[in-house]
């Protein structure tokens, strides 16, 4: 049991620093009033002469806590990115998938912004029993946590990045290993999933072998013009749900 818990924790922390997020899952440190103002939109067509948005414009597009209910939103930290840099895979063809899983985004964007978003389960009532409180604690532990990365590209970069993700999903259908900090997590299957939005989208369900138990994660990418939003969702409990509310809110914000 302890080994399985350690493996699950490694699975979650290796790419998203989930333990850090759960322990400090307050807001991203910026109120709605602190977000850059303006009506930046990502819906312009992806033309060969398209120019990437500025960093400030991308920061304005990424989710803030005010954009969706029952979720906490936090910035990805320097520690998250430092950990992510060490993440590799045993199959080069799967690198586009792993880049999204490891907060590196897809392709070669001109500017990116990443947020960690955790769903907040409903807490126990004031008169809850000990059993109900314990269940609420387990629900919180099993909450789905999503890495939401918004990236803007020059030219056809966004379309090319999404095409690379589609190809990687097909090429890696039989699985691959995610390697982080000396720990190797085998993903045994990459299966097509359903999500439709934007100019084009792709979604996958990833199955992991967690010391004999099955873990589930989700990867979704949505392109609007020359901007690509990618989402990687997982849970410390091992089985995540596709974060539809998070994706819907982010796509809406793209315009």
FIKOLZA-1660 file (N, C-alpha, C; in steps of 0.1 Angstrom, whole numbers, plus 5000, padded with zeros to 4 digits):
% residues 255
   i   px   py   pz ch aa at
   1 5008 4988 5000  A  X  N
   1 5000 5000 5000  A  X CA
   1 5009 5013 5000  A  X  C
   2 5019 5012 5008  A  X  N
   2 5028 5024 5009  A  X CA
   2 5035 5027 4996  A  X  C
   3 5040 5016 4989  A  X  N
   3 5046 5017 4977  A  X CA
   3 5037 5023 4966  A  X  C
   4 5025 5018 4966  A  X  N
   4 5015 5024 4957  A  X CA
   4 5013 5038 4959  A  X  C
   5 5012 5043 4971  A  X  N
   5 5010 5057 4975  A  X CA
   5 5022 5065 4970  A  X  C
   6 5034 5060 4972  A  X  N
   6 5046 5067 4967  A  X CA
   6 5046 5068 4952  A  X  C
   7 5042 5057 4945  A  X  N
   7 5042 5058 4931  A  X CA
   7 5031 5068 4926  A  X  C
   8 5019 5068 4932  A  X  N
   8 5009 5077 4928  A  X CA
   8 5014 5091 4930  A  X  C
   9 5021 5094 4942  A  X  N
   9 5026 5107 4944  A  X CA
   9 5036 5111 4934  A  X  C
  10 5045 5102 4930  A  X  N
  10 5055 5105 4920  A  X CA
  10 5048 5108 4907  A  X  C
  11 5038 5100 4904  A  X  N
  11 5031 5102 4891  A  X CA
  11 5025 5116 4890  A  X  C
  12 5020 5121 4902  A  X  N
  12 5014 5134 4902  A  X CA
  12 5024 5145 4903  A  X  C
  13 5034 5144 4911  A  X  N
  13 5043 5155 4914  A  X CA
  13 5053 5156 4903  A  X  C
  14 5056 5145 4896  A  X  N
  14 5067 5146 4886  A  X CA
  14 5065 5156 4876  A  X  C
  15 5053 5159 4872  A  X  N
  15 5050 5169 4861  A  X CA
  15 5043 5181 4866  A  X  C
  16 5036 5181 4877  A  X  N
  16 5028 5192 4881  A  X CA
  16 5030 5198 4895  A  X  C
  17 5039 5192 4903  A  X  N
  17 5041 5196 4916  A  X CA
  17 5028 5196 4924  A  X  C
  18 5020 5185 4923  A  X  N
  18 5007 5185 4928  A  X CA
  18 5007 5187 4943  A  X  C
  19 5017 5181 4950  A  X  N
  19 5017 5182 4965  A  X CA
  19 5018 5197 4969  A  X  C
  20 5026 5204 4961  A  X  N
  20 5028 5219 4964  A  X CA
  20 5015 5226 4962  A  X  C
  21 5008 5222 4951  A  X  N
  21 4995 5229 4948  A  X CA
  21 4985 5226 4958  A  X  C
  22 4984 5214 4963  A  X  N
  22 4974 5211 4973  A  X CA
  22 4976 5218 4986  A  X  C
  23 4989 5219 4989  A  X  N
  23 4993 5226 5002  A  X CA
  23 4992 5241 5001  A  X  C
  24 4992 5246 4989  A  X  N
  24 4992 5261 4988  A  X CA
  24 4983 5265 4976  A  X  C
  25 4971 5259 4977  A  X  N
  25 4962 5261 4965  A  X CA
  25 4953 5273 4967  A  X  C
  26 4958 5284 4972  A  X  N
  26 4951 5296 4972  A  X CA
  26 4951 5302 4959  A  X  C
  27 4947 5315 4957  A  X  N
  27 4947 5321 4944  A  X CA
  27 4961 5322 4939  A  X  C
  28 4961 5327 4926  A  X  N
  28 4974 5328 4920  A  X CA
  28 4981 5341 4924  A  X  C
  29 4976 5347 4935  A  X  N
  29 4983 5359 4940  A  X CA
  29 4979 5371 4933  A  X  C
  30 4969 5371 4924  A  X  N
  30 4965 5382 4916  A  X CA
  30 4950 5382 4916  A  X  C
  31 4944 5393 4921  A  X  N
  31 4929 5394 4920  A  X CA
  31 4925 5397 4906  A  X  C
  32 4912 5397 4903  A  X  N
  32 4907 5401 4890  A  X CA
  32 4912 5415 4886  A  X  C
  33 4912 5423 4896  A  X  N
  33 4916 5437 4894  A  X CA
  33 4931 5438 4890  A  X  C
  34 4939 5428 4894  A  X  N
  34 4953 5428 4891  A  X CA
  34 4957 5423 4877  A  X  C
  35 4947 5416 4871  A  X  N
  35 4950 5410 4858  A  X CA
  35 4951 5422 4848  A  X  C
  36 4960 5419 4837  A  X  N
  36 4961 5430 4827  A  X CA
  36 4947 5432 4821  A  X  C
  37 4945 5445 4818  A  X  N
  37 4932 5449 4812  A  X CA
  37 4933 5448 4797  A  X  C
  38 4921 5449 4790  A  X  N
  38 4921 5449 4776  A  X CA
  38 4912 5438 4771  A  X  C
  39 4909 5438 4758  A  X  N
  39 4901 5428 4752  A  X CA
  39 4909 5420 4742  A  X  C
  40 4920 5415 4747  A  X  N
  40 4928 5406 4739  A  X CA
  40 4920 5394 4734  A  X  C
  41 4921 5390 4722  A  X  N
  41 4914 5379 4716  A  X CA
  41 4923 5369 4709  A  X  C
  42 4921 5356 4710  A  X  N
  42 4929 5347 4703  A  X CA
  42 4923 5342 4691  A  X  C
  43 4912 5348 4686  A  X  N
  43 4904 5342 4676  A  X CA
  43 4908 5346 4662  A  X  C
  44 4918 5353 4660  A  X  N
  44 4923 5357 4647  A  X CA
  44 4927 5344 4639  A  X  C
  45 4926 5344 4626  A  X  N
  45 4929 5332 4619  A  X CA
  45 4944 5329 4619  A  X  C
  46 4948 5316 4618  A  X  N
  46 4962 5312 4618  A  X CA
  46 4967 5313 4604  A  X  C
  47 4972 5325 4601  A  X  N
  47 4978 5327 4588  A  X CA
  47 4993 5326 4588  A  X  C
  48 4999 5324 4577  A  X  N
  48 5014 5323 4576  A  X CA
  48 5021 5335 4581  A  X  C
  49 5014 5347 4580  A  X  N
  49 5020 5359 4585  A  X CA
  49 5016 5363 4599  A  X  C
  50 5008 5355 4606  A  X  N
  50 5004 5358 4620  A  X CA
  50 5015 5360 4629  A  X  C
  51 5013 5370 4638  A  X  N
  51 5024 5373 4648  A  X CA
  51 5019 5369 4662  A  X  C
  52 5028 5364 4669  A  X  N
  52 5024 5359 4683  A  X CA
  52 5020 5371 4691  A  X  C
  53 5011 5369 4701  A  X  N
  53 5007 5379 4710  A  X CA
  53 5019 5382 4720  A  X  C
  54 5019 5393 4726  A  X  N
  54 5029 5397 4736  A  X CA
  54 5027 5389 4749  A  X  C
  55 5037 5389 4757  A  X  N
  55 5036 5382 4770  A  X CA
  55 5024 5387 4778  A  X  C
  56 5023 5400 4778  A  X  N
  56 5012 5407 4786  A  X CA
  56 4998 5402 4781  A  X  C
  57 4997 5401 4767  A  X  N
  57 4985 5397 4762  A  X CA
  57 4981 5382 4765  A  X  C
  58 4991 5374 4765  A  X  N
  58 4989 5360 4769  A  X CA
  58 4986 5359 4783  A  X  C
  59 4992 5367 4792  A  X  N
  59 4989 5367 4806  A  X CA
  59 4974 5371 4808  A  X  C
  60 4970 5379 4800  A  X  N
  60 4956 5384 4801  A  X CA
  60 4946 5373 4796  A  X  C
  61 4950 5364 4788  A  X  N
  61 4942 5353 4783  A  X CA
  61 4941 5341 4792  A  X  C
  62 4951 5338 4799  A  X  N
  62 4951 5326 4807  A  X CA
  62 4941 5328 4819  A  X  C
  63 4936 5316 4824  A  X  N
  63 4926 5317 4834  A  X CA
  63 4931 5324 4847  A  X  C
  64 4921 5331 4853  A  X  N
  64 4923 5336 4867  A  X CA
  64 4912 5330 4875  A  X  C
  65 4913 5331 4888  A  X  N
  65 4904 5324 4897  A  X CA
  65 4890 5330 4895  A  X  C
  66 4888 5342 4891  A  X  N
  66 4875 5348 4889  A  X CA
  66 4868 5342 4877  A  X  C
  67 4875 5335 4869  A  X  N
  67 4869 5330 4857  A  X CA
  67 4860 5317 4858  A  X  C
  68 4862 5310 4869  A  X  N
  68 4853 5298 4871  A  X CA
  68 4851 5295 4886  A  X  C
  69 4840 5290 4889  A  X  N
  69 4836 5287 4902  A  X CA
  69 4842 5274 4907  A  X  C
  70 4843 5272 4920  A  X  N
  70 4846 5260 4927  A  X CA
  70 4860 5255 4922  A  X  C
  71 4869 5264 4919  A  X  N
  71 4883 5260 4916  A  X CA
  71 4892 5270 4922  A  X  C
  72 4904 5265 4925  A  X  N
  72 4915 5274 4929  A  X CA
  72 4925 5275 4917  A  X  C
  73 4931 5286 4915  A  X  N
  73 4940 5288 4904  A  X CA
  73 4953 5294 4910  A  X  C
  74 4964 5288 4906  A  X  N
  74 4978 5293 4911  A  X CA
  74 4987 5293 4899  A  X  C
  75 4996 5302 4900  A  X  N
  75 5007 5303 4889  A  X CA
  75 5016 5291 4891  A  X  C
  76 5021 5286 4879  A  X  N
  76 5032 5277 4880  A  X CA
  76 5044 5284 4885  A  X  C
  77 5051 5278 4894  A  X  N
  77 5063 5284 4900  A  X CA
  77 5076 5281 4893  A  X  C
  78 5086 5288 4897  A  X  N
  78 5100 5285 4891  A  X CA
  78 5104 5271 4895  A  X  C
  79 5100 5266 4907  A  X  N
  79 5103 5253 4911  A  X CA
  79 5096 5242 4903  A  X  C
  80 5083 5246 4899  A  X  N
  80 5076 5237 4890  A  X CA
  80 5083 5235 4876  A  X  C
  81 5087 5247 4871  A  X  N
  81 5094 5247 4858  A  X CA
  81 5108 5240 4859  A  X  C
  82 5115 5242 4870  A  X  N
  82 5128 5235 4872  A  X CA
  82 5126 5220 4872  A  X  C
  83 5116 5215 4879  A  X  N
  83 5113 5201 4880  A  X CA
  83 5109 5196 4866  A  X  C
  84 5101 5204 4859  A  X  N
  84 5096 5200 4846  A  X CA
  84 5107 5198 4836  A  X  C
  85 5118 5206 4837  A  X  N
  85 5129 5205 4828  A  X CA
  85 5136 5191 4828  A  X  C
  86 5135 5184 4839  A  X  N
  86 5141 5171 4840  A  X CA
  86 5133 5160 4834  A  X  C
  87 5120 5163 4830  A  X  N
  87 5111 5152 4826  A  X CA
  87 5114 5149 4811  A  X  C
  88 5116 5135 4809  A  X  N
  88 5119 5130 4795  A  X CA
  88 5110 5118 4793  A  X  C
  89 5112 5112 4781  A  X  N
  89 5105 5100 4778  A  X CA
  89 5114 5090 4771  A  X  C
  90 5110 5078 4771  A  X  N
  90 5119 5067 4764  A  X CA
  90 5116 5066 4749  A  X  C
  91 5106 5074 4744  A  X  N
  91 5102 5073 4730  A  X CA
  91 5102 5087 4724  A  X  C
  92 5111 5090 4715  A  X  N
  92 5112 5104 4709  A  X CA
  92 5098 5108 4703  A  X  C
  93 5091 5099 4697  A  X  N
  93 5078 5102 4691  A  X CA
  93 5068 5107 4700  A  X  C
  94 5070 5105 4713  A  X  N
  94 5060 5109 4723  A  X CA
  94 5064 5122 4730  A  X  C
  95 5075 5129 4725  A  X  N
  95 5079 5141 4731  A  X CA
  95 5069 5152 4731  A  X  C
  96 5061 5154 4720  A  X  N
  96 5051 5164 4721  A  X CA
  96 5041 5163 4732  A  X  C
  97 5037 5150 4735  A  X  N
  97 5028 5148 4746  A  X CA
  97 5035 5151 4760  A  X  C
  98 5047 5147 4761  A  X  N
  98 5055 5149 4774  A  X CA
  98 5058 5164 4776  A  X  C
  99 5060 5171 4765  A  X  N
  99 5062 5185 4766  A  X CA
  99 5050 5192 4773  A  X  C
 100 5038 5188 4769  A  X  N
 100 5026 5194 4775  A  X CA
 100 5024 5189 4789  A  X  C
 101 5027 5176 4792  A  X  N
 101 5026 5171 4805  A  X CA
 101 5036 5177 4815  A  X  C
 102 5047 5182 4809  A  X  N
 102 5058 5188 4818  A  X CA
 102 5058 5203 4817  A  X  C
 103 5047 5209 4814  A  X  N
 103 5046 5224 4815  A  X CA
 103 5054 5231 4804  A  X  C
 104 5060 5224 4794  A  X  N
 104 5068 5231 4785  A  X CA
 104 5060 5236 4773  A  X  C
 105 5047 5233 4772  A  X  N
 105 5039 5237 4761  A  X CA
 105 5042 5229 4749  A  X  C
 106 5035 5232 4738  A  X  N
 106 5037 5225 4725  A  X CA
 106 5044 5233 4715  A  X  C
 107 5052 5227 4707  A  X  N
 107 5059 5234 4697  A  X CA
 107 5068 5245 4701  A  X  C
 108 5069 5256 4694  A  X  N
 108 5078 5267 4697  A  X CA
 108 5070 5280 4697  A  X  C
 109 5063 5283 4708  A  X  N
 109 5055 5295 4710  A  X CA
 109 5063 5307 4712  A  X  C
 110 5057 5319 4709  A  X  N
 110 5064 5331 4711  A  X CA
 110 5062 5336 4726  A  X  C
 111 5051 5332 4732  A  X  N
 111 5049 5336 4746  A  X CA
 111 5039 5326 4752  A  X  C
 112 5041 5323 4765  A  X  N
 112 5033 5313 4772  A  X CA
 112 5029 5317 4786  A  X  C
 113 5019 5312 4791  A  X  N
 113 5015 5314 4805  A  X CA
 113 5008 5301 4810  A  X  C
 114 5012 5297 4822  A  X  N
 114 5007 5285 4827  A  X CA
 114 5001 5287 4841  A  X  C
 115 4990 5281 4843  A  X  N
 115 4983 5281 4856  A  X CA
 115 4980 5266 4860  A  X  C
 116 4980 5264 4873  A  X  N
 116 4976 5251 4879  A  X CA
 116 4962 5253 4885  A  X  C
 117 4953 5245 4881  A  X  N
 117 4939 5247 4885  A  X CA
 117 4934 5234 4892  A  X  C
 118 4929 5236 4904  A  X  N
 118 4924 5224 4912  A  X CA
 118 4909 5226 4915  A  X  C
 119 4901 5216 4912  A  X  N
 119 4887 5216 4916  A  X CA
 119 4886 5215 4931  A  X  C
 120 4876 5222 4936  A  X  N
 120 4874 5222 4951  A  X CA
 120 4861 5215 4954  A  X  C
 121 4863 5203 4960  A  X  N
 121 4851 5195 4963  A  X CA
 121 4843 5202 4974  A  X  C
 122 4830 5200 4975  A  X  N
 122 4821 5206 4985  A  X CA
 122 4825 5200 4998  A  X  C
 123 4827 5209 5008  A  X  N
 123 4831 5204 5021  A  X CA
 123 4820 5199 5030  A  X  C
 124 4823 5192 5041  A  X  N
 124 4812 5186 5049  A  X CA
 124 4805 5198 5056  A  X  C
 125 4792 5195 5059  A  X  N
 125 4784 5205 5066  A  X CA
 125 4788 5207 5080  A  X  C
 126 4783 5217 5087  A  X  N
 126 4787 5220 5101  A  X CA
 126 4784 5208 5110  A  X  C
 127 4773 5201 5107  A  X  N
 127 4769 5190 5116  A  X CA
 127 4773 5176 5110  A  X  C
 128 4783 5176 5102  A  X  N
 128 4788 5164 5095  A  X CA
 128 4793 5154 5105  A  X  C
 129 4791 5141 5103  A  X  N
 129 4797 5131 5111  A  X CA
 129 4811 5129 5108  A  X  C
 130 4818 5121 5117  A  X  N
 130 4832 5119 5115  A  X CA
 130 4834 5111 5101  A  X  C
 131 4825 5102 5098  A  X  N
 131 4826 5095 5086  A  X CA
 131 4825 5104 5074  A  X  C
 132 4815 5114 5074  A  X  N
 132 4813 5123 5064  A  X CA
 132 4825 5133 5062  A  X  C
 133 4831 5136 5073  A  X  N
 133 4843 5145 5073  A  X CA
 133 4855 5137 5066  A  X  C
 134 4856 5124 5070  A  X  N
 134 4867 5116 5064  A  X CA
 134 4865 5115 5049  A  X  C
 135 4853 5113 5045  A  X  N
 135 4850 5111 5031  A  X CA
 135 4853 5124 5023  A  X  C
 136 4850 5136 5029  A  X  N
 136 4853 5149 5023  A  X CA
 136 4868 5151 5022  A  X  C
 137 4875 5146 5031  A  X  N
 137 4890 5146 5030  A  X CA
 137 4895 5138 5019  A  X  C
 138 4890 5126 5017  A  X  N
 138 4894 5117 5006  A  X CA
 138 4890 5124 4993  A  X  C
 139 4878 5130 4992  A  X  N
 139 4874 5137 4980  A  X CA
 139 4884 5148 4976  A  X  C
 140 4888 5155 4986  A  X  N
 140 4898 5166 4983  A  X CA
 140 4911 5160 4978  A  X  C
 141 4915 5149 4984  A  X  N
 141 4928 5143 4980  A  X CA
 141 4927 5138 4965  A  X  C
 142 4915 5134 4961  A  X  N
 142 4913 5128 4948  A  X CA
 142 4909 5139 4938  A  X  C
 143 4909 5151 4941  A  X  N
 143 4905 5162 4932  A  X CA
 143 4914 5162 4920  A  X  C
 144 4908 5166 4909  A  X  N
 144 4915 5167 4896  A  X CA
 144 4922 5180 4896  A  X  C
 145 4935 5179 4892  A  X  N
 145 4944 5191 4891  A  X CA
 145 4948 5192 4876  A  X  C
 146 4947 5204 4871  A  X  N
 146 4950 5206 4857  A  X CA
 146 4960 5217 4855  A  X  C
 147 4970 5214 4846  A  X  N
 147 4980 5223 4841  A  X CA
 147 4974 5230 4829  A  X  C
 148 4971 5243 4829  A  X  N
 148 4965 5250 4818  A  X CA
 148 4976 5259 4812  A  X  C
 149 4980 5257 4800  A  X  N
 149 4990 5265 4794  A  X CA
 149 4984 5271 4781  A  X  C
 150 4985 5285 4781  A  X  N
 150 4981 5292 4769  A  X CA
 150 4994 5297 4762  A  X  C
 151 4994 5294 4749  A  X  N
 151 5006 5298 4741  A  X CA
 151 5002 5304 4728  A  X  C
 152 5010 5314 4724  A  X  N
 152 5007 5322 4712  A  X CA
 152 5019 5320 4702  A  X  C
 153 5016 5319 4690  A  X  N
 153 5027 5315 4680  A  X CA
 153 5027 5324 4668  A  X  C
 154 5039 5325 4662  A  X  N
 154 5040 5331 4649  A  X CA
 154 5036 5322 4638  A  X  C
 155 5031 5328 4627  A  X  N
 155 5028 5320 4615  A  X CA
 155 5019 5308 4618  A  X  C
 156 5022 5297 4613  A  X  N
 156 5014 5284 4614  A  X CA
 156 5018 5276 4626  A  X  C
 157 5025 5283 4636  A  X  N
 157 5031 5275 4647  A  X CA
 157 5020 5268 4655  A  X  C
 158 5009 5274 4658  A  X  N
 158 4999 5268 4666  A  X CA
 158 4993 5256 4659  A  X  C
 159 4990 5257 4646  A  X  N
 159 4984 5246 4639  A  X CA
 159 4994 5235 4638  A  X  C
 160 5007 5238 4636  A  X  N
 160 5018 5228 4635  A  X CA
 160 5019 5221 4649  A  X  C
 161 5018 5228 4660  A  X  N
 161 5020 5222 4673  A  X CA
 161 5008 5212 4676  A  X  C
 162 4996 5216 4672  A  X  N
 162 4985 5207 4674  A  X CA
 162 4986 5195 4665  A  X  C
 163 4990 5197 4653  A  X  N
 163 4992 5185 4644  A  X CA
 163 5002 5176 4650  A  X  C
 164 5013 5181 4656  A  X  N
 164 5023 5172 4662  A  X CA
 164 5017 5165 4674  A  X  C
 165 5008 5171 4682  A  X  N
 165 5002 5164 4693  A  X CA
 165 4993 5153 4688  A  X  C
 166 4986 5155 4677  A  X  N
 166 4977 5145 4671  A  X CA
 166 4986 5133 4667  A  X  C
 167 4997 5136 4660  A  X  N
 167 5005 5125 4655  A  X CA
 167 5011 5117 4667  A  X  C
 168 5016 5124 4677  A  X  N
 168 5022 5118 4688  A  X CA
 168 5012 5109 4695  A  X  C
 169 4999 5113 4696  A  X  N
 169 4989 5105 4702  A  X CA
 169 4987 5092 4694  A  X  C
 170 4988 5092 4681  A  X  N
 170 4986 5080 4673  A  X CA
 170 4999 5072 4674  A  X  C
 171 5011 5078 4673  A  X  N
 171 5023 5070 4674  A  X CA
 171 5025 5064 4687  A  X  C
 172 5020 5070 4698  A  X  N
 172 5022 5065 4711  A  X CA
 172 5010 5058 4717  A  X  C
 173 5001 5053 4709  A  X  N
 173 4989 5047 4714  A  X CA
 173 4992 5035 4722  A  X  C
 174 5003 5028 4719  A  X  N
 174 5007 5016 4727  A  X CA
 174 5014 5019 4740  A  X  C
 175 5016 5032 4743  A  X  N
 175 5023 5036 4755  A  X CA
 175 5037 5041 4754  A  X  C
 176 5042 5046 4765  A  X  N
 176 5055 5052 4766  A  X CA
 176 5058 5053 4781  A  X  C
 177 5071 5057 4784  A  X  N
 177 5075 5059 4798  A  X CA
 177 5078 5074 4800  A  X  C
 178 5073 5079 4811  A  X  N
 178 5076 5093 4815  A  X CA
 178 5087 5091 4826  A  X  C
 179 5098 5098 4824  A  X  N
 179 5110 5097 4833  A  X CA
 179 5112 5110 4839  A  X  C
 180 5112 5110 4853  A  X  N
 180 5114 5122 4860  A  X CA
 180 5122 5120 4873  A  X  C
 181 5133 5126 4875  A  X  N
 181 5141 5125 4887  A  X CA
 181 5144 5111 4891  A  X  C
 182 5147 5103 4881  A  X  N
 182 5151 5089 4883  A  X CA
 182 5140 5079 4884  A  X  C
 183 5127 5085 4884  A  X  N
 183 5116 5076 4886  A  X CA
 183 5109 5075 4872  A  X  C
 184 5105 5063 4868  A  X  N
 184 5099 5060 4855  A  X CA
 184 5085 5056 4857  A  X  C
 185 5076 5063 4851  A  X  N
 185 5061 5060 4852  A  X CA
 185 5057 5055 4838  A  X  C
 186 5053 5042 4837  A  X  N
 186 5049 5037 4824  A  X CA
 186 5034 5040 4821  A  X  C
 187 5032 5047 4810  A  X  N
 187 5019 5049 4804  A  X CA
 187 5016 5038 4794  A  X  C
 188 5006 5030 4797  A  X  N
 188 5004 5018 4789  A  X CA
 188 4995 5020 4777  A  X  C
 189 4988 5032 4776  A  X  N
 189 4979 5034 4765  A  X CA
 189 4976 5049 4764  A  X  C
 190 4975 5053 4752  A  X  N
 190 4971 5067 4748  A  X CA
 190 4959 5065 4739  A  X  C
 191 4947 5068 4744  A  X  N
 191 4935 5066 4736  A  X CA
 191 4928 5079 4732  A  X  C
 192 4922 5080 4720  A  X  N
 192 4915 5092 4716  A  X CA
 192 4903 5095 4726  A  X  C
 193 4901 5107 4729  A  X  N
 193 4889 5111 4737  A  X CA
 193 4882 5122 4730  A  X  C
 194 4871 5126 4736  A  X  N
 194 4862 5136 4729  A  X CA
 194 4862 5150 4736  A  X  C
 195 4865 5160 4728  A  X  N
 195 4864 5174 4732  A  X CA
 195 4864 5182 4719  A  X  C
 196 4854 5190 4717  A  X  N
 196 4853 5198 4705  A  X CA
 196 4851 5213 4709  A  X  C
 197 4860 5221 4703  A  X  N
 197 4859 5236 4706  A  X CA
 197 4869 5243 4697  A  X  C
 198 4868 5256 4696  A  X  N
 198 4878 5264 4689  A  X CA
 198 4878 5261 4674  A  X  C
 199 4889 5264 4667  A  X  N
 199 4891 5260 4653  A  X CA
 199 4894 5246 4651  A  X  C
 200 4901 5240 4661  A  X  N
 200 4903 5225 4661  A  X CA
 200 4908 5221 4675  A  X  C
 201 4906 5209 4678  A  X  N
 201 4909 5204 4691  A  X CA
 201 4913 5189 4690  A  X  C
 202 4921 5184 4700  A  X  N
 202 4924 5170 4701  A  X CA
 202 4924 5167 4716  A  X  C
 203 4920 5155 4719  A  X  N
 203 4919 5150 4733  A  X CA
 203 4924 5136 4734  A  X  C
 204 4930 5133 4745  A  X  N
 204 4935 5119 4748  A  X CA
 204 4932 5115 4762  A  X  C
 205 4930 5102 4765  A  X  N
 205 4930 5097 4778  A  X CA
 205 4943 5088 4779  A  X  C
 206 4951 5091 4790  A  X  N
 206 4963 5084 4792  A  X CA
 206 4962 5074 4803  A  X  C
 207 4965 5062 4801  A  X  N
 207 4964 5052 4812  A  X CA
 207 4978 5049 4817  A  X  C
 208 4980 5049 4830  A  X  N
 208 4993 5047 4836  A  X CA
 208 4993 5034 4845  A  X  C
 209 5004 5027 4846  A  X  N
 209 5005 5016 4854  A  X CA
 209 5012 5021 4867  A  X  C
 210 5004 5021 4878  A  X  N
 210 5009 5026 4891  A  X CA
 210 5011 5014 4900  A  X  C
 211 5022 5007 4898  A  X  N
 211 5025 4995 4906  A  X CA
 211 5014 4985 4906  A  X  C
 212 5009 4982 4894  A  X  N
 212 4998 4972 4892  A  X CA
 212 4984 4978 4893  A  X  C
 213 4983 4990 4897  A  X  N
 213 4970 4997 4897  A  X CA
 213 4969 5006 4885  A  X  C
 214 4957 5009 4880  A  X  N
 214 4955 5017 4868  A  X CA
 214 4953 5032 4872  A  X  C
 215 4961 5040 4866  A  X  N
 215 4959 5055 4868  A  X CA
 215 4954 5061 4855  A  X  C
 216 4947 5072 4856  A  X  N
 216 4941 5078 4844  A  X CA
 216 4944 5093 4845  A  X  C
 217 4949 5098 4833  A  X  N
 217 4952 5113 4832  A  X CA
 217 4946 5117 4818  A  X  C
 218 4945 5130 4816  A  X  N
 218 4939 5135 4804  A  X CA
 218 4947 5146 4798  A  X  C
 219 4948 5146 4785  A  X  N
 219 4955 5157 4778  A  X CA
 219 4946 5162 4767  A  X  C
 220 4944 5175 4767  A  X  N
 220 4935 5182 4757  A  X CA
 220 4942 5194 4751  A  X  C
 221 4940 5197 4738  A  X  N
 221 4946 5209 4732  A  X CA
 221 4935 5215 4723  A  X  C
 222 4934 5228 4724  A  X  N
 222 4924 5235 4717  A  X CA
 222 4931 5247 4710  A  X  C
 223 4929 5248 4697  A  X  N
 223 4935 5260 4689  A  X CA
 223 4924 5270 4685  A  X  C
 224 4927 5282 4688  A  X  N
 224 4919 5293 4682  A  X CA
 224 4929 5303 4676  A  X  C
 225 4928 5303 4662  A  X  N
 225 4937 5312 4655  A  X CA
 225 4952 5308 4658  A  X  C
 226 4960 5317 4661  A  X  N
 226 4974 5314 4664  A  X CA
 226 4977 5312 4678  A  X  C
 227 4967 5309 4686  A  X  N
 227 4968 5306 4700  A  X CA
 227 4964 5292 4703  A  X  C
 228 4972 5285 4711  A  X  N
 228 4969 5271 4715  A  X CA
 228 4968 5270 4730  A  X  C
 229 4957 5264 4735  A  X  N
 229 4956 5261 4750  A  X CA
 229 4957 5247 4752  A  X  C
 230 4966 5242 4760  A  X  N
 230 4968 5228 4763  A  X CA
 230 4965 5226 4778  A  X  C
 231 4960 5214 4781  A  X  N
 231 4955 5210 4794  A  X CA
 231 4960 5196 4797  A  X  C
 232 4967 5195 4809  A  X  N
 232 4970 5181 4814  A  X CA
 232 4965 5180 4827  A  X  C
 233 4956 5170 4829  A  X  N
 233 4949 5168 4842  A  X CA
 233 4952 5154 4848  A  X  C
 234 4955 5155 4861  A  X  N
 234 4958 5143 4869  A  X CA
 234 4953 5144 4883  A  X  C
 235 4954 5134 4891  A  X  N
 235 4950 5134 4905  A  X CA
 235 4959 5126 4914  A  X  C
 236 4961 5131 4926  A  X  N
 236 4970 5124 4935  A  X CA
 236 4964 5110 4938  A  X  C
 237 4951 5108 4937  A  X  N
 237 4945 5096 4939  A  X CA
 237 4947 5086 4928  A  X  C
 238 4952 5091 4917  A  X  N
 238 4955 5083 4905  A  X CA
 238 4946 5083 4894  A  X  C
 239 4933 5087 4896  A  X  N
 239 4924 5087 4885  A  X CA
 239 4917 5101 4884  A  X  C
 240 4920 5108 4873  A  X  N
 240 4915 5121 4871  A  X CA
 240 4903 5121 4861  A  X  C
 241 4895 5131 4861  A  X  N
 241 4884 5133 4852  A  X CA
 241 4889 5143 4841  A  X  C
 242 4883 5142 4829  A  X  N
 242 4886 5153 4820  A  X CA
 242 4881 5166 4825  A  X  C
 243 4889 5176 4826  A  X  N
 243 4885 5189 4833  A  X CA
 243 4877 5198 4824  A  X  C
 244 4865 5193 4821  A  X  N
 244 4857 5201 4811  A  X CA
 244 4854 5215 4815  A  X  C
 245 4851 5217 4828  A  X  N
 245 4848 5231 4833  A  X CA
 245 4860 5240 4831  A  X  C
 246 4871 5235 4834  A  X  N
 246 4884 5243 4832  A  X CA
 246 4886 5246 4817  A  X  C
 247 4885 5236 4809  A  X  N
 247 4887 5238 4794  A  X CA
 247 4877 5248 4789  A  X  C
 248 4864 5246 4792  A  X  N
 248 4853 5254 4787  A  X CA
 248 4856 5269 4791  A  X  C
 249 4860 5271 4804  A  X  N
 249 4862 5285 4809  A  X CA
 249 4874 5291 4801  A  X  C
 250 4885 5283 4799  A  X  N
 250 4896 5288 4792  A  X CA
 250 4893 5292 4777  A  X  C
 251 4886 5282 4771  A  X  N
 251 4882 5285 4757  A  X CA
 251 4874 5297 4755  A  X  C
 252 4864 5299 4765  A  X  N
 252 4856 5311 4765  A  X CA
 252 4864 5324 4766  A  X  C
 253 4874 5323 4774  A  X  N
 253 4883 5335 4776  A  X CA
 253 4891 5338 4764  A  X  C
 254 4894 5328 4756  A  X  N
 254 4902 5330 4744  A  X CA
 254 4894 5339 4733  A  X  C
 255 4881 5339 4735  A  X  N
 255 4873 5348 4726  A  X CA
 255 4867 5341 4714  A  X  C
% end
